[in-house]
């Protein structure tokens, strides 16, 4: 499940909370810039 973080206030927002709001806004401060959080898994690839 992808979570988002508000760029201004730093609150974590779930996709269900975003569906309740018209448009993509932070429910607390109304800021429109949301960042996707990265998963904690680090992928390692072998270089050839």
PQR file of N, CA, C, O and H, with PARSE charges and radii, in Angstrom:
ATOM      1  N   UNK A   1       0.851  -1.173   0.000 -0.4000 1.5000
ATOM      2  CA  UNK A   1       0.000   0.000   0.000 -0.0000 2.0000
ATOM      3  C   UNK A   1       0.898   1.238   0.000  0.5500 1.7000
ATOM      4  O   UNK A   1       1.792   1.367   0.836 -0.5500 1.4000
ATOM      5  N   UNK A   2       0.654   2.129  -0.927 -0.4000 1.5000
ATOM      6  CA  UNK A   2       1.432   3.349  -1.044 -0.0000 2.0000
ATOM      7  C   UNK A   2       0.881   4.408  -0.105  0.5500 1.7000
ATOM      8  O   UNK A   2      -0.320   4.676  -0.087 -0.5500 1.4000
ATOM      9  H   UNK A   2      -0.073   2.025  -1.606  0.4000 1.0000
ATOM     10  N   UNK A   3       1.764   5.001   0.669 -0.4000 1.5000
ATOM     11  CA  UNK A   3       1.362   6.094   1.543 -0.0000 2.0000
ATOM     12  C   UNK A   3       1.999   7.370   1.027  0.5500 1.7000
ATOM     13  O   UNK A   3       3.000   7.331   0.310 -0.5500 1.4000
ATOM     14  H   UNK A   3       2.740   4.783   0.655  0.4000 1.0000
ATOM     15  N   UNK A   4       1.419   8.490   1.392 -0.4000 1.5000
ATOM     16  CA  UNK A   4       1.898   9.789   0.955 -0.0000 2.0000
ATOM     17  C   UNK A   4       2.225  10.638   2.171  0.5500 1.7000
ATOM     18  O   UNK A   4       1.661  10.441   3.247 -0.5500 1.4000
ATOM     19  H   UNK A   4       0.607   8.522   1.974  0.4000 1.0000
ATOM     20  N   UNK A   5       3.153  11.599   1.992 -0.4000 1.5000
ATOM     21  CA  UNK A   5       3.538  12.522   3.041 -0.0000 2.0000
ATOM     22  C   UNK A   5       3.344  13.936   2.523  0.5500 1.7000
ATOM     23  O   UNK A   5       3.757  14.256   1.408 -0.5500 1.4000
ATOM     24  H   UNK A   5       3.611  11.760   1.118  0.4000 1.0000
ATOM     25  N   UNK A   6       2.723  14.776   3.320 -0.4000 1.5000
ATOM     26  CA  UNK A   6       2.534  16.182   2.946 -0.0000 2.0000
ATOM     27  C   UNK A   6       3.880  16.890   2.982  0.5500 1.7000
ATOM     28  O   UNK A   6       4.648  16.716   3.928 -0.5500 1.4000
ATOM     29  H   UNK A   6       2.387  14.516   4.226  0.4000 1.0000
ATOM     30  N   UNK A   7       4.168  17.678   1.969 -0.4000 1.5000
ATOM     31  CA  UNK A   7       5.446  18.381   1.872 -0.0000 2.0000
ATOM     32  C   UNK A   7       5.548  19.496   2.901  0.5500 1.7000
ATOM     33  O   UNK A   7       6.650  19.794   3.363 -0.5500 1.4000
ATOM     34  H   UNK A   7       3.544  17.819   1.201  0.4000 1.0000
ATOM     35  N   UNK A   8       4.448  20.116   3.274 -0.4000 1.5000
ATOM     36  CA  UNK A   8       4.471  21.246   4.189 -0.0000 2.0000
ATOM     37  C   UNK A   8       4.455  20.802   5.656  0.5500 1.7000
ATOM     38  O   UNK A   8       5.345  21.179   6.418 -0.5500 1.4000
ATOM     39  H   UNK A   8       3.553  19.874   2.899  0.4000 1.0000
ATOM     40  N   UNK A   9       3.460  20.012   6.060 -0.4000 1.5000
ATOM     41  CA  UNK A   9       3.310  19.692   7.484 -0.0000 2.0000
ATOM     42  C   UNK A   9       3.926  18.352   7.870  0.5500 1.7000
ATOM     43  O   UNK A   9       4.146  18.111   9.057 -0.5500 1.4000
ATOM     44  H   UNK A   9       2.737  19.706   5.440  0.4000 1.0000
ATOM     45  N   UNK A  10       4.214  17.463   6.903 -0.4000 1.5000
ATOM     46  CA  UNK A  10       4.869  16.204   7.193 -0.0000 2.0000
ATOM     47  C   UNK A  10       3.948  15.097   7.661  0.5500 1.7000
ATOM     48  O   UNK A  10       4.424  14.054   8.108 -0.5500 1.4000
ATOM     49  H   UNK A  10       4.036  17.659   5.939  0.4000 1.0000
ATOM     50  N   UNK A  11       2.627  15.297   7.572 -0.4000 1.5000
ATOM     51  CA  UNK A  11       1.688  14.273   8.011 -0.0000 2.0000
ATOM     52  C   UNK A  11       1.610  13.148   6.987  0.5500 1.7000
ATOM     53  O   UNK A  11       1.624  13.399   5.782 -0.5500 1.4000
ATOM     54  H   UNK A  11       2.240  16.144   7.209  0.4000 1.0000
ATOM     55  N   UNK A  12       1.527  11.887   7.474 -0.4000 1.5000
ATOM     56  CA  UNK A  12       1.381  10.729   6.605 -0.0000 2.0000
ATOM     57  C   UNK A  12      -0.095  10.549   6.268  0.5500 1.7000
ATOM     58  O   UNK A  12      -0.952  10.590   7.151 -0.5500 1.4000
ATOM     59  H   UNK A  12       1.516  11.683   8.452  0.4000 1.0000
ATOM     60  N   UNK A  13      -0.385  10.349   4.978 -0.4000 1.5000
ATOM     61  CA  UNK A  13      -1.760  10.267   4.490 -0.0000 2.0000
ATOM     62  C   UNK A  13      -1.930   8.942   3.759  0.5500 1.7000
ATOM     63  O   UNK A  13      -1.099   8.579   2.927 -0.5500 1.4000
ATOM     64  H   UNK A  13       0.311  10.316   4.260  0.4000 1.0000
ATOM     65  N   UNK A  14      -2.996   8.224   4.065 -0.4000 1.5000
ATOM     66  CA  UNK A  14      -3.276   6.956   3.382 -0.0000 2.0000
ATOM     67  C   UNK A  14      -4.102   7.239   2.124  0.5500 1.7000
ATOM     68  O   UNK A  14      -4.714   8.301   2.013 -0.5500 1.4000
ATOM     69  H   UNK A  14      -3.671   8.519   4.741  0.4000 1.0000
ATOM     70  N   UNK A  15      -4.122   6.297   1.180 -0.4000 1.5000
ATOM     71  CA  UNK A  15      -4.916   6.489  -0.041 -0.0000 2.0000
ATOM     72  C   UNK A  15      -6.419   6.615   0.239  0.5500 1.7000
ATOM     73  O   UNK A  15      -7.133   7.286  -0.506 -0.5500 1.4000
ATOM     74  H   UNK A  15      -3.625   5.434   1.270  0.4000 1.0000
ATOM     75  N   UNK A  16      -6.898   5.972   1.310 -0.4000 1.5000
ATOM     76  CA  UNK A  16      -8.319   6.079   1.655 -0.0000 2.0000
ATOM     77  C   UNK A  16      -8.677   7.508   2.061  0.5500 1.7000
ATOM     78  O   UNK A  16      -9.762   7.994   1.744 -0.5500 1.4000
ATOM     79  H   UNK A  16      -6.317   5.427   1.915  0.4000 1.0000
ATOM     80  N   UNK A  17      -7.759   8.180   2.767 -0.4000 1.5000
ATOM     81  CA  UNK A  17      -8.004   9.575   3.153 -0.0000 2.0000
ATOM     82  C   UNK A  17      -8.003  10.486   1.936  0.5500 1.7000
ATOM     83  O   UNK A  17      -8.749  11.465   1.894 -0.5500 1.4000
ATOM     84  H   UNK A  17      -6.877   7.785   3.025  0.4000 1.0000
ATOM     85  N   UNK A  18      -7.166  10.171   0.937 -0.4000 1.5000
ATOM     86  CA  UNK A  18      -7.133  10.995  -0.272 -0.0000 2.0000
ATOM     87  C   UNK A  18      -8.420  10.859  -1.073  0.5500 1.7000
ATOM     88  O   UNK A  18      -8.858  11.822  -1.703 -0.5500 1.4000
ATOM     89  H   UNK A  18      -6.560   9.375   0.972  0.4000 1.0000
ATOM     90  N   UNK A  19      -9.033   9.676  -1.059 -0.4000 1.5000
ATOM     91  CA  UNK A  19     -10.277   9.474  -1.800 -0.0000 2.0000
ATOM     92  C   UNK A  19     -11.432  10.265  -1.202  0.5500 1.7000
ATOM     93  O   UNK A  19     -12.383  10.591  -1.912 -0.5500 1.4000
ATOM     94  H   UNK A  19      -8.677   8.894  -0.547  0.4000 1.0000
ATOM     95  N   UNK A  20     -11.369  10.578   0.086 -0.4000 1.5000
ATOM     96  CA  UNK A  20     -12.441  11.337   0.734 -0.0000 2.0000
ATOM     97  C   UNK A  20     -12.392  12.823   0.360  0.5500 1.7000
ATOM     98  O   UNK A  20     -13.420  13.500   0.354 -0.5500 1.4000
ATOM     99  H   UNK A  20     -10.596  10.313   0.663  0.4000 1.0000
ATOM    100  N   UNK A  21     -11.193  13.322   0.048 -0.4000 1.5000
ATOM    101  CA  UNK A  21     -11.024  14.741  -0.277 -0.0000 2.0000
ATOM    102  C   UNK A  21     -11.230  14.960  -1.776  0.5500 1.7000
ATOM    103  O   UNK A  21     -10.792  14.137  -2.580 -0.5500 1.4000
ATOM    104  H   UNK A  21     -10.358  12.772   0.053  0.4000 1.0000
ATOM    105  N   UNK A  22     -11.884  16.048  -2.163 -0.4000 1.5000
ATOM    106  CA  UNK A  22     -11.947  16.370  -3.598 -0.0000 2.0000
ATOM    107  C   UNK A  22     -10.588  16.905  -4.057  0.5500 1.7000
ATOM    108  O   UNK A  22     -10.125  17.928  -3.553 -0.5500 1.4000
ATOM    109  H   UNK A  22     -12.240  16.717  -1.510  0.4000 1.0000
ATOM    110  N   UNK A  23      -9.959  16.233  -4.990 -0.4000 1.5000
ATOM    111  CA  UNK A  23      -8.620  16.624  -5.426 -0.0000 2.0000
ATOM    112  C   UNK A  23      -7.578  16.002  -4.513  0.5500 1.7000
ATOM    113  O   UNK A  23      -7.922  15.304  -3.558 -0.5500 1.4000
ATOM    114  H   UNK A  23     -10.335  15.401  -5.399  0.4000 1.0000
ATOM    115  N   UNK A  24      -6.323  16.247  -4.797 -0.4000 1.5000
ATOM    116  CA  UNK A  24      -5.235  15.698  -3.978 -0.0000 2.0000
ATOM    117  C   UNK A  24      -4.706  16.799  -3.079  0.5500 1.7000
ATOM    118  O   UNK A  24      -3.864  17.600  -3.483 -0.5500 1.4000
ATOM    119  H   UNK A  24      -6.044  16.813  -5.572  0.4000 1.0000
ATOM    120  N   UNK A  25      -5.211  16.828  -1.853 -0.4000 1.5000
ATOM    121  CA  UNK A  25      -4.788  17.832  -0.876 -0.0000 2.0000
ATOM    122  C   UNK A  25      -4.558  17.168   0.470  0.5500 1.7000
ATOM    123  O   UNK A  25      -5.123  16.113   0.760 -0.5500 1.4000
ATOM    124  H   UNK A  25      -5.895  16.177  -1.524  0.4000 1.0000
ATOM    125  N   UNK A  26      -3.733  17.787   1.279 -0.4000 1.5000
ATOM    126  CA  UNK A  26      -3.533  17.333   2.647 -0.0000 2.0000
ATOM    127  C   UNK A  26      -4.797  17.671   3.444  0.5500 1.7000
ATOM    128  O   UNK A  26      -5.277  18.802   3.366 -0.5500 1.4000
ATOM    129  H   UNK A  26      -3.274  18.644   1.043  0.4000 1.0000
ATOM    130  N   UNK A  27      -5.353  16.716   4.213 -0.4000 1.5000
ATOM    131  CA  UNK A  27      -6.572  17.006   4.973 -0.0000 2.0000
ATOM    132  C   UNK A  27      -6.353  18.008   6.100  0.5500 1.7000
ATOM    133  O   UNK A  27      -7.310  18.637   6.551 -0.5500 1.4000
ATOM    134  H   UNK A  27      -4.963  15.798   4.276  0.4000 1.0000
ATOM    135  N   UNK A  28      -5.111  18.170   6.568 -0.4000 1.5000
ATOM    136  CA  UNK A  28      -4.848  19.109   7.671 -0.0000 2.0000
ATOM    137  C   UNK A  28      -4.604  20.539   7.184  0.5500 1.7000
ATOM    138  O   UNK A  28      -5.305  21.471   7.577 -0.5500 1.4000
ATOM    139  H   UNK A  28      -4.333  17.659   6.201  0.4000 1.0000
ATOM    140  N   UNK A  29      -3.591  20.694   6.315 -0.4000 1.5000
ATOM    141  CA  UNK A  29      -3.202  22.060   5.941 -0.0000 2.0000
ATOM    142  C   UNK A  29      -3.692  22.474   4.559  0.5500 1.7000
ATOM    143  O   UNK A  29      -3.646  23.661   4.235 -0.5500 1.4000
ATOM    144  H   UNK A  29      -3.022  19.937   5.995  0.4000 1.0000
ATOM    145  N   UNK A  30      -4.164  21.528   3.720 -0.4000 1.5000
ATOM    146  CA  UNK A  30      -4.670  21.870   2.400 -0.0000 2.0000
ATOM    147  C   UNK A  30      -3.594  22.027   1.341  0.5500 1.7000
ATOM    148  O   UNK A  30      -3.887  22.435   0.217 -0.5500 1.4000
ATOM    149  H   UNK A  30      -4.201  20.564   3.983  0.4000 1.0000
ATOM    150  N   UNK A  31      -2.349  21.710   1.683 -0.4000 1.5000
ATOM    151  CA  UNK A  31      -1.242  21.822   0.731 -0.0000 2.0000
ATOM    152  C   UNK A  31      -1.407  20.767  -0.359  0.5500 1.7000
ATOM    153  O   UNK A  31      -1.872  19.663  -0.077 -0.5500 1.4000
ATOM    154  H   UNK A  31      -2.111  21.379   2.596  0.4000 1.0000
ATOM    155  N   UNK A  32      -1.035  21.086  -1.598 -0.4000 1.5000
ATOM    156  CA  UNK A  32      -1.307  20.194  -2.720 -0.0000 2.0000
ATOM    157  C   UNK A  32      -0.106  19.365  -3.152  0.5500 1.7000
ATOM    158  O   UNK A  32      -0.235  18.544  -4.060 -0.5500 1.4000
ATOM    159  H   UNK A  32      -0.657  21.983  -1.828  0.4000 1.0000
ATOM    160  N   UNK A  33       1.060  19.552  -2.531 -0.4000 1.5000
ATOM    161  CA  UNK A  33       2.234  18.775  -2.905 -0.0000 2.0000
ATOM    162  C   UNK A  33       2.357  17.600  -1.938  0.5500 1.7000
ATOM    163  O   UNK A  33       2.615  17.783  -0.748 -0.5500 1.4000
ATOM    164  H   UNK A  33       1.164  20.218  -1.793  0.4000 1.0000
ATOM    165  N   UNK A  34       2.167  16.381  -2.472 -0.4000 1.5000
ATOM    166  CA  UNK A  34       2.255  15.157  -1.680 -0.0000 2.0000
ATOM    167  C   UNK A  34       3.369  14.293  -2.251  0.5500 1.7000
ATOM    168  O   UNK A  34       3.495  14.154  -3.468 -0.5500 1.4000
ATOM    169  H   UNK A  34       1.958  16.232  -3.438  0.4000 1.0000
ATOM    170  N   UNK A  35       4.172  13.716  -1.374 -0.4000 1.5000
ATOM    171  CA  UNK A  35       5.290  12.875  -1.781 -0.0000 2.0000
ATOM    172  C   UNK A  35       4.978  11.425  -1.455  0.5500 1.7000
ATOM    173  O   UNK A  35       4.419  11.131  -0.399 -0.5500 1.4000
ATOM    174  H   UNK A  35       4.070  13.829  -0.386  0.4000 1.0000
ATOM    175  N   UNK A  36       5.341  10.508  -2.365 -0.4000 1.5000
ATOM    176  CA  UNK A  36       5.174   9.085  -2.100 -0.0000 2.0000
ATOM    177  C   UNK A  36       6.293   8.619  -1.177  0.5500 1.7000
ATOM    178  O   UNK A  36       7.447   9.021  -1.333 -0.5500 1.4000
ATOM    179  H   UNK A  36       5.795  10.747  -3.223  0.4000 1.0000
ATOM    180  N   UNK A  37       5.945   7.772  -0.220 -0.4000 1.5000
ATOM    181  CA  UNK A  37       6.973   7.207   0.650 -0.0000 2.0000
ATOM    182  C   UNK A  37       7.588   5.991  -0.040  0.5500 1.7000
ATOM    183  O   UNK A  37       6.904   5.272  -0.768 -0.5500 1.4000
ATOM    184  H   UNK A  37       5.008   7.446  -0.093  0.4000 1.0000
ATOM    185  N   UNK A  38       8.858   5.770   0.190 -0.4000 1.5000
ATOM    186  CA  UNK A  38       9.547   4.635  -0.407 -0.0000 2.0000
ATOM    187  C   UNK A  38       9.422   3.423   0.506  0.5500 1.7000
ATOM    188  O   UNK A  38       9.371   3.571   1.727 -0.5500 1.4000
ATOM    189  H   UNK A  38       9.413   6.354   0.782  0.4000 1.0000
ATOM    190  N   UNK A  39       9.372   2.232  -0.069 -0.4000 1.5000
ATOM    191  CA  UNK A  39       9.334   1.034   0.775 -0.0000 2.0000
ATOM    192  C   UNK A  39      10.677   0.845   1.473  0.5500 1.7000
ATOM    193  O   UNK A  39      11.700   1.307   0.967 -0.5500 1.4000
ATOM    194  H   UNK A  39       9.414   2.112  -1.060  0.4000 1.0000
ATOM    195  N   UNK A  40      10.695   0.170   2.638 -0.4000 1.5000
ATOM    196  CA  UNK A  40      11.949  -0.001   3.377 -0.0000 2.0000
ATOM    197  C   UNK A  40      12.894  -1.039   2.778  0.5500 1.7000
ATOM    198  O   UNK A  40      13.991  -1.241   3.299 -0.5500 1.4000
ATOM    199  H   UNK A  40       9.864  -0.205   3.050  0.4000 1.0000
ATOM    200  N   UNK A  41      12.490  -1.696   1.698 -0.4000 1.5000
ATOM    201  CA  UNK A  41      13.312  -2.737   1.076 -0.0000 2.0000
ATOM    202  C   UNK A  41      14.341  -2.088   0.151  0.5500 1.7000
ATOM    203  O   UNK A  41      13.998  -1.266  -0.699 -0.5500 1.4000
ATOM    204  H   UNK A  41      11.599  -1.532   1.275  0.4000 1.0000
ATOM    205  N   UNK A  42      15.603  -2.469   0.328 -0.4000 1.5000
ATOM    206  CA  UNK A  42      16.666  -1.965  -0.535 -0.0000 2.0000
ATOM    207  C   UNK A  42      17.026  -3.073  -1.518  0.5500 1.7000
ATOM    208  O   UNK A  42      17.357  -4.186  -1.111 -0.5500 1.4000
ATOM    209  H   UNK A  42      15.882  -3.136   1.019  0.4000 1.0000
ATOM    210  N   UNK A  43      16.960  -2.769  -2.800 -0.4000 1.5000
ATOM    211  CA  UNK A  43      17.277  -3.752  -3.823 -0.0000 2.0000
ATOM    212  C   UNK A  43      18.756  -3.637  -4.184  0.5500 1.7000
ATOM    213  O   UNK A  43      19.274  -2.546  -4.421 -0.5500 1.4000
ATOM    214  H   UNK A  43      16.691  -1.864  -3.130  0.4000 1.0000
ATOM    215  N   UNK A  44      19.420  -4.792  -4.219 -0.4000 1.5000
ATOM    216  CA  UNK A  44      20.830  -4.828  -4.622 -0.0000 2.0000
ATOM    217  C   UNK A  44      20.944  -5.642  -5.903  0.5500 1.7000
ATOM    218  O   UNK A  44      20.415  -6.749  -5.995 -0.5500 1.4000
ATOM    219  H   UNK A  44      19.000  -5.678  -4.026  0.4000 1.0000
ATOM    220  N   UNK A  45      21.634  -5.087  -6.886 -0.4000 1.5000
ATOM    221  CA  UNK A  45      21.844  -5.757  -8.157 -0.0000 2.0000
ATOM    222  C   UNK A  45      23.338  -5.932  -8.390  0.5500 1.7000
ATOM    223  O   UNK A  45      24.142  -5.077  -8.019 -0.5500 1.4000
ATOM    224  H   UNK A  45      22.064  -4.187  -6.811  0.4000 1.0000
ATOM    225  N   UNK A  46      23.697  -7.050  -9.007 -0.4000 1.5000
ATOM    226  CA  UNK A  46      25.096  -7.280  -9.343 -0.0000 2.0000
ATOM    227  C   UNK A  46      25.455  -6.505 -10.601  0.5500 1.7000
ATOM    228  O   UNK A  46      24.709  -6.507 -11.581 -0.5500 1.4000
ATOM    229  H   UNK A  46      23.044  -7.745  -9.308  0.4000 1.0000
ATOM    230  N   UNK A  47      26.599  -5.847 -10.562 -0.4000 1.5000
ATOM    231  CA  UNK A  47      27.089  -5.161 -11.747 -0.0000 2.0000
ATOM    232  C   UNK A  47      27.845  -6.159 -12.613  0.5500 1.7000
ATOM    233  O   UNK A  47      28.546  -7.032 -12.101 -0.5500 1.4000
ATOM    234  H   UNK A  47      27.205  -5.846  -9.767  0.4000 1.0000
ATOM    235  N   UNK A  48      27.702  -6.028 -13.905 -0.4000 1.5000
ATOM    236  CA  UNK A  48      28.383  -6.962 -14.802 -0.0000 2.0000
ATOM    237  C   UNK A  48      29.675  -6.391 -15.276  0.5500 1.7000
ATOM    238  O   UNK A  48      30.391  -7.036 -16.043 -0.5500 1.4000
ATOM    239  H   UNK A  48      27.132  -5.319 -14.321  0.4000 1.0000
TER
END
